Amino acid sequence: MSRSVTGMSVCSGVAVGPALVYLQQLPKQTLGSLASRAHIPQQQQRFLDAIAHLIAIYEKRLSQLPLDSVKLQTQAQLLEATLLWLDDEDMQQCVLDTIEQYQLTAVAAIDHVYSTHAAEIAAIADPYLASRSHDIRALGQRLCLYLSGQTTDITDIESPVILCCQDLSPGDFMLLDLTNIMGLVLRQCGLTSHTVILARSAGIPCLINCDFIAEGLSSGQNIMIDSQHQQLIIEPEDWRQQDNIAWRAAQLANQARYEHERLIPCQTLDGHAIKLRANVGNQQDIDNSRELQSEGIGLLRTELMFINALSLTDETVQFDAYYQAVMSLQGAMLTIRTLDVGADKPLKAISLGHEDNPALGMRGIRYTLRHQEVLMPQLRALLRAAHFGPISVMFPMLSQFEELDDLLDCLELAKAQLTALKHPFGELRLGLVIETPAAAMMLPALLPKLAFISIGTNDLNQYLHGADRGHPQLSAQFPILNPALLALMNTILQQAQHAGVDCGICGELASAPQATALLMGMGFSEFSVSLDCFGAIKSNILSLRLEDCRDLASSALSLPSLNALTACLNNFNHQAGLSNLSQ
């Protein structure tokens, strides 16, 4: 008999297949277990066998990576570094000696040695070296999991599965072989986490905040992600699968319509042009956006492009990535957000240390302004790439007027350095991501220095409500579409229009099909959206009259209640005949 678990759907679609439960949790008794002296050679051999097993897995995964994009190059670098650590003779000898000296099991010795080594590296003053501690600790955990009978490694999934995890970091997601990932179920994850953003970009059906552990789900069981009803079905009956076949058929019909509309200019029924661009995180995303006939890139998240890079100080590596991106766009605008590290966006190359409240800590330009060794190579690489095509650059997490002045000074210094080196460079179109209430309040003073702004609705909503966007309960209680955020966005837009500065939206609200009419009615004409929602958003734009959207905005912006706003939008969208609101 089937059982269902409620979650939150963040990427539409249906997936049916075997579950792969990957929890990365060691039985507590394995860590403190002692081996008798007679068993020491056996435990030492078990450790060496585990090393050989993981080396074989990583070498195989490395051989499968076609190194034709920056994304895959950074994955290869990470795998190569992992292989070096696995093959480190000093580390291996330390574990072997620990097993013999303290009569520990292989699992207990690995946990002790790798955790100790990770803690020592984390204490190093050099932030680049300190950032390696996480990788070493994770590698030790994978060795322990293998020896404890949990043989699955997410880099070595060889057949199609629905991956079920407690959580999954963006870095781990990028190591997955997505050809074998039918769907993704996360027990704890925020709606706007970057793992969710990556899953949506890849078009993988995904449920979050879904407690499959409470239902006793185990690997191998047949499960179904039902995005329509936001449920995970364990051992689904035939009728459930048949019911979703009809829903999938409707989705396929939508996809066929999107393909038909792909080459049609993006404008409303009454002839108002709308700029529709794409949110991307790597070169493959950029190539896919060209297939969708995007009018360029509205947000390139550079922290995702280099999420597994071992260093962020190599200007040449960054220039090569931006050059490839700008050339592939053939004159269309490339909008790049400078490094936005911190909170739910950890990077392999950076160690931020412990923060009691990382969402309010060293994020975005707060970090890069304090670490010129990271900021300056990126600015120089961007300027050099701008010599070959149009690039807009926007800075994240600004909340003080002085920060913008400091950034502009850094940009002038980068130009002077390139001039001294006789490197050609182009001019950058300068902008800000408006994602703090302080930036919104300071906007009249900031706008004269800018060519454009883009509203980052995810963080702006988080800081406006004082509610962690990654919190499973609060992300549902304070949805991205709400009266307070809309009122603030309306003020931001009016101020930008008064100053003659372009104002668009790059946050997840732009990718919500149910919000398209309202946002256009408010006056927004530039949207940057996730790839999986691109067709739905464009289809809505083509189906709507701007005059009707303005009437909707006039009514909706006067509503103080979340329930009243939701009802107003649902009624309008239903009457407009929009059928693709479940993206």
C-alpha positions as CSV (number, residue, x, y, z in Angstrom):
1,M,0.0,0.0,0.0
2,S,1.4,3.4,-0.9
3,R,2.2,6.1,1.6
4,S,2.6,9.8,0.9
5,V,4.9,12.5,2.4
6,T,4.1,16.2,1.9
7,G,6.9,18.5,0.8
8,M,7.3,21.7,-1.2
9,S,7.7,21.4,-5.0
10,V,10.4,23.7,-6.4
11,C,10.8,22.3,-9.9
12,S,7.8,20.9,-11.8
13,G,7.7,17.5,-13.3
14,V,7.1,13.8,-12.4
15,A,9.7,11.3,-11.5
16,V,9.1,7.6,-10.8
17,G,12.0,5.3,-9.9
18,P,14.1,3.7,-7.2
19,A,15.1,5.8,-4.2
20,L,18.7,6.3,-3.2
21,V,18.8,7.4,0.4
22,Y,22.0,9.2,1.2
23,L,22.1,10.5,4.7
24,Q,25.9,10.6,5.5
25,Q,25.4,9.5,9.1
26,L,27.7,7.1,10.9
27,P,26.4,4.7,13.6
28,K,27.7,6.2,16.8
29,Q,29.1,2.9,18.0
30,T,31.5,2.6,15.1
31,L,33.4,5.7,16.2
32,G,34.4,4.5,19.6
33,S,34.8,0.8,18.9
34,L,38.1,-0.8,19.9
35,A,39.7,-3.7,18.0
36,S,41.7,-6.4,19.8
37,R,45.4,-6.4,19.0
38,A,45.0,-9.6,17.0
39,H,42.7,-7.7,14.6
40,I,44.9,-4.7,14.0
41,P,46.4,-6.0,10.7
42,Q,42.8,-6.6,9.5
43,Q,41.7,-3.1,10.4
44,Q,44.8,-1.6,8.7
45,Q,44.0,-3.6,5.5
46,R,40.4,-2.4,5.7
47,F,41.6,1.2,5.7
48,L,43.9,0.6,2.7
49,D,41.0,-1.2,0.8
50,A,38.8,1.8,1.5
51,I,41.4,4.2,0.1
52,A,41.8,2.0,-3.0
53,H,38.0,1.9,-3.5
54,L,37.6,5.6,-3.3
55,I,40.5,6.3,-5.6
56,A,39.0,4.0,-8.2
57,I,35.6,5.8,-7.9
58,Y,37.2,9.3,-8.3
59,E,39.5,8.2,-11.1
60,K,36.5,6.8,-13.0
61,R,34.4,10.0,-12.4
62,L,37.3,12.1,-13.6
63,S,37.7,10.1,-16.8
64,Q,34.0,10.7,-17.5
65,L,34.2,14.5,-17.4
66,P,34.5,16.1,-20.9
67,L,36.6,19.2,-20.1
68,D,34.8,21.6,-22.5
69,S,33.4,24.1,-20.0
70,V,34.6,26.0,-16.9
71,K,32.0,24.2,-14.8
72,L,33.5,20.8,-15.7
73,Q,37.0,22.1,-15.3
74,T,36.4,23.1,-11.7
75,Q,34.8,19.7,-11.0
76,A,37.9,18.1,-12.4
77,Q,40.2,20.2,-10.2
78,L,38.2,19.2,-7.2
79,L,38.4,15.5,-8.1
80,E,42.2,15.8,-8.8
81,A,42.7,17.4,-5.4
82,T,40.7,14.7,-3.7
83,L,42.8,12.0,-5.4
84,L,46.0,13.7,-4.1
85,W,44.7,13.6,-0.5
86,L,43.7,10.0,-0.8
87,D,47.1,9.1,-2.1
88,D,48.9,11.1,0.5
89,E,51.4,8.6,2.1
90,D,51.9,10.6,5.3
91,M,48.2,10.7,5.9
92,Q,47.8,7.0,5.3
93,Q,50.7,6.2,7.6
94,C,49.2,8.3,10.3
95,V,46.0,6.3,10.2
96,L,47.8,3.0,10.2
97,D,49.9,4.1,13.2
98,T,46.8,5.3,15.0
99,I,45.1,1.9,14.5
100,E,48.1,0.1,16.0
101,Q,49.0,2.5,18.8
102,Y,45.5,3.0,20.2
103,Q,44.0,-0.3,19.0
104,L,41.2,1.5,17.2
105,T,39.0,0.2,14.4
106,A,39.7,1.6,11.0
107,V,36.6,3.8,11.2
108,A,37.5,5.2,14.6
109,A,41.1,5.9,13.4
110,I,40.0,7.6,10.2
111,D,37.6,9.8,12.1
112,H,40.2,10.8,14.6
113,V,43.0,11.5,12.1
114,Y,41.0,13.3,9.5
115,S,39.1,15.4,12.0
116,T,42.3,16.4,13.8
117,H,44.0,17.2,10.5
118,A,41.0,19.3,9.4
119,A,41.0,21.2,12.6
120,E,44.7,22.0,12.3
121,I,44.2,23.3,8.8
122,A,41.2,25.3,9.8
123,A,43.3,27.2,12.3
124,I,45.9,28.3,9.7
125,A,45.9,32.1,9.1
126,D,46.0,31.7,5.3
127,P,42.2,31.7,4.4
128,Y,42.9,29.7,1.2
129,L,44.6,26.9,3.1
130,A,42.1,27.0,5.9
131,S,39.3,26.5,3.5
132,R,40.6,23.0,2.7
133,S,39.6,21.7,6.1
134,H,36.0,21.1,5.0
135,D,37.1,18.9,2.1
136,I,39.4,16.8,4.3
137,R,36.7,16.3,6.9
138,A,34.2,15.3,4.2
139,L,36.7,12.9,2.7
140,G,37.3,11.2,6.0
141,Q,33.5,10.9,6.4
142,R,33.2,9.2,3.1
143,L,35.9,6.7,4.0
144,C,34.1,5.9,7.2
145,L,30.7,5.6,5.5
146,Y,32.2,3.0,3.1
147,L,33.7,1.0,5.9
148,S,30.4,1.1,7.8
149,G,28.6,-0.5,4.9
150,Q,27.2,2.7,3.4
151,T,28.9,2.1,0.0
152,T,27.1,4.7,-2.0
153,D,29.1,7.7,-3.2
154,I,27.2,10.4,-4.9
155,T,29.9,10.8,-7.5
156,D,29.5,7.2,-8.6
157,I,25.8,6.7,-9.2
158,E,25.6,4.4,-12.2
159,S,21.9,3.9,-12.8
160,P,18.8,6.2,-12.7
161,V,17.6,7.0,-9.2
162,I,15.7,9.6,-7.2
163,L,18.2,11.0,-4.7
164,C,16.9,11.5,-1.2
165,C,19.2,13.5,1.2
166,Q,19.0,15.3,4.5
167,D,20.4,18.3,2.6
168,L,22.9,18.7,-0.2
169,S,25.4,21.5,-0.6
170,P,25.7,23.3,-3.9
171,G,29.2,21.9,-4.3
172,D,28.0,18.3,-3.9
173,F,25.2,18.9,-6.3
174,M,27.7,20.0,-9.0
175,L,29.6,16.7,-8.6
176,L,26.5,14.7,-9.5
177,D,26.2,12.9,-12.8
178,L,22.9,14.4,-13.6
179,T,22.2,11.8,-16.3
180,N,21.3,9.4,-13.5
181,I,19.4,11.8,-11.2
182,M,15.7,11.5,-12.0
183,G,14.6,13.6,-9.1
184,L,15.8,15.1,-5.9
185,V,14.2,15.0,-2.4
186,L,15.6,17.1,0.4
187,R,14.5,16.7,4.0
188,Q,15.6,20.2,5.0
189,C,16.2,23.0,2.6
190,G,15.0,26.6,2.0
191,L,13.0,27.5,-1.0
192,T,15.7,29.9,-2.3
193,S,18.8,27.9,-1.3
194,H,21.4,27.7,-4.1
195,T,21.0,23.9,-4.3
196,V,17.4,24.5,-5.2
197,I,18.4,27.1,-7.7
198,L,20.8,24.6,-9.3
199,A,18.2,21.9,-9.4
200,R,15.7,24.2,-11.1
201,S,18.3,25.3,-13.6
202,A,18.9,21.6,-14.4
203,G,15.2,20.9,-14.8
204,I,15.2,18.2,-12.1
205,P,11.9,17.5,-10.3
206,C,12.6,18.5,-6.7
207,L,10.8,18.4,-3.4
208,I,12.1,20.1,-0.3
209,N,11.2,20.0,3.4
210,C,10.0,16.5,2.8
211,D,10.5,14.2,5.9
212,F,11.0,10.9,4.1
213,I,13.0,9.6,7.1
214,A,9.9,9.6,9.3
215,E,8.2,7.3,6.8
216,G,11.1,4.8,6.9
217,L,12.1,5.2,3.3
218,S,15.0,3.0,2.3
219,S,17.1,2.7,-0.8
220,G,15.6,0.6,-3.6
221,Q,12.0,1.4,-2.8
222,N,9.9,2.6,-5.7
223,I,8.9,6.2,-5.2
224,M,7.3,9.0,-7.2
225,I,7.8,12.8,-7.0
226,D,4.3,14.3,-7.6
227,S,5.0,18.0,-8.2
228,Q,1.4,18.7,-8.9
229,H,0.3,17.7,-5.4
230,Q,3.6,18.5,-3.8
231,Q,4.0,14.9,-2.5
232,L,6.5,12.1,-2.3
233,I,4.6,8.8,-2.9
234,I,6.3,5.7,-1.6
235,E,5.4,2.5,-3.5
236,P,2.8,4.3,-5.7
237,E,-0.2,2.4,-6.9
238,D,-0.9,2.2,-10.7
239,W,-3.8,4.7,-10.5
240,R,-1.5,7.3,-9.0
241,Q,1.0,6.8,-11.8
242,Q,-1.9,7.0,-14.4
243,D,-3.2,10.2,-12.8
244,N,0.2,11.8,-13.2
245,I,0.5,10.6,-16.8
246,A,-2.4,13.0,-17.6
247,W,-0.7,15.8,-15.7
248,R,2.6,15.1,-17.5
249,A,0.7,15.2,-20.8
250,A,-0.5,18.7,-20.0
251,Q,3.0,19.7,-19.1
252,L,4.3,18.3,-22.4
253,A,1.6,20.3,-24.2
254,N,2.9,23.5,-22.5
255,Q,6.4,22.6,-23.5
256,A,5.2,22.2,-27.1
257,R,3.6,25.7,-26.9
258,Y,6.8,27.1,-25.5
259,E,8.8,25.7,-28.4
260,H,6.3,27.2,-30.9
261,E,6.6,30.6,-29.1
262,R,10.4,30.4,-28.8
263,L,11.2,32.5,-31.9
264,I,8.3,35.0,-31.4
265,P,9.5,38.5,-30.1
266,C,8.8,38.9,-26.4
267,Q,6.0,41.4,-26.2
268,T,2.5,41.7,-24.8
269,L,-0.6,41.3,-26.9
270,D,-0.8,45.1,-27.1
271,G,2.7,45.4,-28.4
272,H,4.8,46.4,-25.4
273,A,8.3,44.9,-25.5
274,I,9.6,43.1,-22.5
275,K,13.3,42.2,-22.0
276,L,13.5,38.5,-20.9
277,R,16.9,37.3,-19.8
278,A,18.3,34.3,-18.0
279,N,19.7,33.5,-14.6
280,V,22.7,31.2,-15.0
281,G,25.6,29.7,-13.1
282,N,27.9,28.2,-15.7
283,Q,28.7,28.1,-19.4
284,Q,26.3,25.3,-20.1
285,D,23.5,27.4,-18.7
286,I,24.5,30.2,-21.0
287,D,24.5,27.9,-24.0
288,N,21.0,26.7,-23.0
289,S,19.8,30.2,-22.7
290,R,20.8,30.9,-26.3
291,E,18.6,28.0,-27.4
292,L,15.7,29.6,-25.5
293,Q,16.3,32.9,-27.4
294,S,17.0,34.8,-24.3
295,E,17.9,38.4,-24.8
296,G,21.2,37.9,-22.9
297,I,22.1,37.0,-19.3
298,G,20.4,39.0,-16.5
299,L,22.4,37.3,-13.7
300,L,25.5,35.2,-13.9
301,R,26.2,33.9,-10.4
302,T,30.0,33.8,-10.4
303,E,30.1,32.0,-7.0
304,L,28.3,29.1,-8.7
305,M,30.7,29.2,-11.7
306,F,33.6,28.8,-9.4
307,I,32.0,27.0,-6.5
308,N,34.4,24.1,-6.6
309,A,37.5,26.0,-7.7
310,L,40.5,25.6,-5.4
311,S,41.5,29.3,-5.8
312,L,39.8,32.5,-6.7
313,T,42.9,34.6,-7.1
314,D,43.8,33.4,-10.6
315,E,42.9,36.2,-13.0
316,T,43.5,34.2,-16.1
317,V,41.1,31.4,-15.1
318,Q,38.4,34.0,-14.5
319,F,39.1,35.9,-17.7
320,D,38.9,32.7,-19.7
321,A,35.5,32.0,-18.2
322,Y,34.1,35.5,-18.9
323,Y,35.6,35.6,-22.3
324,Q,33.9,32.3,-23.3
325,A,30.6,33.6,-21.9
326,V,30.7,37.0,-23.7
327,M,31.8,35.4,-27.0
328,S,29.0,32.8,-26.9
329,L,26.4,35.5,-26.5
330,Q,27.4,37.2,-29.8
331,G,26.7,40.8,-28.7
332,A,23.8,40.1,-26.3
333,M,24.2,41.6,-22.8
334,L,26.1,39.6,-20.2
335,T,25.2,40.7,-16.6
336,I,27.6,39.4,-14.0
337,R,27.2,39.6,-10.3
338,T,30.5,39.8,-8.5
339,L,31.3,37.1,-6.0
340,D,28.5,36.7,-3.5
341,V,30.0,34.4,-0.9
342,G,28.5,33.6,2.5
343,A,25.3,32.3,4.2
344,D,24.0,29.5,2.0
345,K,26.8,29.9,-0.6
346,P,30.0,28.3,0.8
347,L,33.0,28.1,-1.6
348,K,35.8,25.6,-1.6
349,A,38.4,28.3,-2.0
350,I,37.2,30.5,0.9
351,S,37.0,29.8,4.7
352,L,34.7,32.3,6.4
353,G,35.1,30.7,9.8
354,H,32.2,30.4,12.3
355,E,29.5,33.0,12.3
356,D,26.6,33.0,14.7
357,N,24.4,34.6,12.0
358,P,26.0,34.1,8.6
359,A,23.0,35.7,6.7
360,L,23.9,38.9,8.5
361,G,27.7,38.4,8.4
362,M,30.5,38.5,5.8
363,R,28.5,38.3,2.6
364,G,29.0,39.7,-0.9
365,I,30.9,42.9,-1.0
366,R,31.4,42.9,2.8
367,Y,33.8,40.0,2.2
368,T,35.4,41.1,-1.1
369,L,36.1,44.7,0.0
370,R,38.0,43.2,2.9
371,H,39.8,40.7,0.7
372,Q,41.3,42.6,-2.2
373,E,43.2,39.5,-3.3
374,V,39.8,38.1,-4.3
375,L,38.1,41.3,-5.6
376,M,40.8,42.7,-7.7
377,P,41.5,39.7,-10.0
378,Q,37.8,39.5,-10.6
379,L,37.5,43.1,-11.6
380,R,40.5,43.0,-13.9
381,A,39.2,39.8,-15.5
382,L,35.8,41.5,-16.1
383,L,37.3,44.6,-17.6
384,R,39.5,42.5,-19.9
385,A,36.5,40.4,-21.0
386,A,34.5,43.6,-21.7
387,H,37.0,44.4,-24.5
388,F,35.3,41.6,-26.5
389,G,31.6,42.3,-25.8
390,P,29.0,44.1,-23.6
391,I,29.2,43.3,-19.9
392,S,27.2,44.7,-17.1
393,V,28.5,44.2,-13.6
394,M,26.5,44.4,-10.4
395,F,27.6,44.3,-6.8
396,P,25.7,42.3,-4.2
397,M,24.8,43.1,-0.5
398,L,25.5,46.8,-0.6
399,S,24.0,48.7,2.4
400,Q,26.1,51.8,2.7
401,F,26.9,54.7,0.4
402,E,30.6,54.5,1.3
403,E,30.7,50.9,0.0
404,L,29.8,52.0,-3.5
405,D,32.6,54.6,-3.4
406,D,35.1,52.0,-2.3
407,L,34.0,49.7,-5.1
408,L,34.3,52.4,-7.7
409,D,37.8,53.2,-6.4
410,C,38.8,49.5,-6.7
411,L,37.5,49.6,-10.3
412,E,39.6,52.6,-11.2
413,L,42.6,50.9,-9.6
414,A,42.0,47.8,-11.7
415,K,41.9,49.9,-14.8
416,A,45.2,51.6,-13.9
417,Q,46.8,48.2,-13.3
418,L,45.7,46.9,-16.7
419,T,46.9,50.0,-18.4
420,A,50.3,49.6,-16.7
421,L,50.4,46.0,-18.0
422,K,49.2,47.1,-21.5
423,H,46.3,44.8,-21.3
424,P,43.3,46.0,-23.4
425,F,40.0,46.4,-21.6
426,G,36.5,47.7,-22.1
427,E,34.1,49.7,-20.0
428,L,31.6,48.0,-17.7
429,R,28.0,49.0,-17.3
430,L,27.7,49.5,-13.5
431,G,24.8,48.4,-11.4
432,L,23.7,47.1,-8.0
433,V,21.6,44.2,-6.7
434,I,19.1,45.8,-4.4
435,E,18.7,43.2,-1.7
436,T,18.9,45.1,1.6
437,P,16.3,47.5,2.9
438,A,19.2,49.9,3.6
439,A,20.1,50.0,-0.1
440,A,16.5,50.7,-1.0
441,M,16.3,53.5,1.5
442,M,19.6,55.0,0.2
443,L,18.6,54.6,-3.5
444,P,18.2,58.3,-4.4
445,A,21.8,58.9,-3.4
446,L,23.1,55.8,-5.1
447,L,21.3,56.1,-8.5
448,P,23.4,59.0,-10.0
449,K,26.5,56.7,-9.9
450,L,24.7,53.7,-11.6
451,A,23.4,52.7,-15.1
452,F,21.0,50.1,-13.8
453,I,19.7,48.2,-10.7
454,S,18.3,44.7,-10.3
455,I,16.1,43.7,-7.4
456,G,17.2,40.5,-5.7
457,T,13.9,39.5,-4.2
458,N,15.1,36.5,-2.3
459,D,17.4,38.4,0.2
460,L,15.3,41.6,0.1
461,N,12.3,39.6,1.3
462,Q,14.4,37.8,4.0
463,Y,15.8,41.0,5.4
464,L,12.5,42.9,5.1
465,H,10.7,40.4,7.2
466,G,13.6,39.3,9.4
467,A,12.9,35.7,8.4
468,D,15.7,33.3,7.4
469,R,14.9,32.4,3.7
470,G,16.4,28.9,4.3
471,H,14.2,28.1,7.3
472,P,11.8,25.3,6.3
473,Q,8.8,26.7,8.2
474,L,9.5,30.4,7.8
475,S,10.1,30.3,4.0
476,A,6.5,29.0,3.7
477,Q,5.1,31.5,6.2
478,F,6.8,34.5,4.5
479,P,6.4,33.7,0.8
480,I,8.2,35.7,-1.8
481,L,5.0,37.1,-3.1
482,N,3.6,39.3,-0.3
483,P,2.2,42.9,0.2
484,A,5.2,44.3,2.1
485,L,7.8,43.3,-0.5
486,L,5.6,44.5,-3.4
487,A,5.2,47.9,-1.8
488,L,9.0,48.2,-1.4
489,M,9.6,47.1,-4.9
490,N,7.1,49.6,-6.2
491,T,9.0,52.4,-4.4
492,I,12.3,51.2,-5.8
493,L,11.0,51.1,-9.3
494,Q,9.5,54.6,-9.1
495,Q,12.7,56.1,-7.8
496,A,14.7,54.4,-10.6
497,Q,12.3,55.6,-13.2
498,H,12.5,59.1,-11.9
499,A,16.3,59.0,-12.1
500,G,16.3,57.5,-15.6
501,V,18.0,54.3,-14.4
502,D,17.0,50.9,-15.7
503,C,15.4,48.7,-13.1
504,G,14.8,44.9,-13.5
505,I,14.2,41.9,-11.3
506,C,16.6,39.0,-11.0
507,G,15.3,37.2,-7.9
508,E,13.1,34.2,-7.8
509,L,9.9,36.3,-7.9
510,A,10.7,37.1,-11.5
511,S,10.5,33.3,-12.2
512,A,7.1,32.9,-10.6
513,P,4.5,32.6,-13.5
514,Q,1.7,33.6,-11.2
515,A,3.4,37.0,-10.6
516,T,4.2,37.9,-14.2
517,A,1.0,40.0,-14.9
518,L,1.3,41.9,-11.6
519,L,5.0,42.7,-12.1
520,M,4.4,44.0,-15.6
521,G,1.4,46.0,-14.4
522,M,3.6,47.6,-11.7
523,G,5.9,48.8,-14.6
524,F,8.7,46.3,-14.7
525,S,9.8,45.5,-18.2
526,E,13.1,43.6,-17.5
527,F,13.0,40.2,-16.1
528,S,15.9,37.7,-15.5
529,V,14.5,34.2,-14.8
530,S,15.6,30.7,-14.2
531,L,15.9,28.5,-17.3
532,D,13.2,26.0,-16.3
533,C,10.6,28.8,-16.0
534,F,11.7,30.7,-19.1
535,G,9.1,29.3,-21.4
536,A,6.3,29.7,-19.0
537,I,7.1,33.4,-18.3
538,K,7.4,34.2,-22.0
539,S,4.2,32.5,-22.7
540,N,2.4,34.5,-20.1
541,I,3.9,37.8,-21.5
542,L,2.7,36.9,-25.0
543,S,-0.8,36.1,-23.6
544,L,-1.4,39.3,-21.6
545,R,-2.4,42.9,-22.4
546,L,-0.4,45.5,-20.4
547,E,-3.5,47.6,-19.9
548,D,-5.1,44.7,-18.0
549,C,-1.9,44.1,-16.0
550,R,-1.9,47.7,-14.9
551,D,-5.5,47.4,-13.7
552,L,-4.5,44.3,-11.7
553,A,-1.5,46.1,-10.1
554,S,-3.7,49.0,-9.1
555,S,-6.0,46.7,-7.2
556,A,-3.3,44.3,-5.8
557,L,-1.0,47.0,-4.4
558,S,-3.8,48.3,-2.2
559,L,-4.3,44.9,-0.5
560,P,-2.6,44.6,3.0
561,S,-3.5,40.9,3.5
562,L,-1.5,38.0,2.1
563,N,-4.7,36.0,1.6
564,A,-6.4,38.8,-0.2
565,L,-3.4,39.3,-2.5
566,T,-3.3,35.6,-3.3
567,A,-7.0,35.5,-4.1
568,C,-6.7,38.6,-6.3
569,L,-3.9,37.1,-8.3
570,N,-5.5,33.7,-8.6
571,N,-8.7,35.3,-9.9
572,F,-6.9,37.4,-12.5
573,N,-4.7,34.6,-13.7
574,H,-7.8,32.3,-14.0
575,Q,-9.8,34.8,-16.0
576,A,-6.7,35.5,-18.2
577,G,-6.6,31.8,-19.0
578,L,-3.1,31.3,-17.8
579,S,-2.6,27.5,-17.5
580,N,1.1,27.2,-16.6
581,L,1.2,28.5,-13.1
582,S,2.6,25.3,-11.5
583,Q,6.1,25.7,-12.8
